[in-house]
Amino acid sequence: MSGRERSSAFSVAGVKLDAMAGSDTIRTVASWCAEPRASRRTVCFVNAYSLASASRDEAFRAAINESDLSVVDGAPVAWLGRWLTGQSCDRVSGPDLMHKLLSAPEHMNIRHFIYGGDAAALSRIESRYKAAGGRPRIVGSWAPPWRELTAEEEQELVDRLNGLNPDIIWVCLGTAKQEKWMARMAPRLNARVLAGVGAAVDFLSGGKPRAPHWMQRAGLEWLFRLGSEPRRLWRRYLIGNVVFLRLAGQELLRGRARHAGAGGGA
């Protein structure tokens, strides 16, 4: 991981995010997939729930802050980023970026591995994105067990991944777990990019529906998901959203104080 300076970054509760146009995010990750193998990159996608969780989880926060790119995933976070930076700050979700790099003709040569999800969903994704001639876009996938891997199993996974030589590994283990996994495993892997994309396997395989575009643009995708899986997601969204609103309010007050101070010194 690079520990680079982020000229377009903003912070919420000590969590760094990159304010970028959506097209720049896609272009950046695609370009990293063509870099020398020594240039390992990690990409995190940060939404309101991620911020709420990372504000209380030091290891999770460190994994995001030490990544090479922390992408704004969530309309409310994008709105906050635009206000705090005065720059373009588009929302790009993990599933959307994954779909773009798997489907666009200009990215045909990128080699993908998908880690996470269930076997049936992974099979549907491989069928959906099967290359029309030439080498396959998805060179492999694996649905790991719910338990932690043993040291021997983990080494077998490392050997398999390095043998398949993917350009990008899509890590679909869920919030916090996938970011910590990437931070720990990146030094052992030859892939150019590791990206933590959560429920991307469920969405891209057709296993779970995505919210309509108007709900995504209005910052209401969380409400759609809560309605789809209330028993599993109520705590994540109802409690997480309250924490995010508190954190966002604090950043807005700090930003207002900085603006007032700058104006007073003019």
Beta strands, then each sheet from edge to edge (+ up, - down):
strand 1: 9-12
strand 2: 15-18
strand 3: 41-46
strand 4: 69-72
strand 5: 112-116
strand 6: 138-142
strand 7: 168-172
strand 8: 193-196
sheet 1: 1+ 2-
sheet 2: 4+ 3+ 8+ 7+ 5+ 6+
end
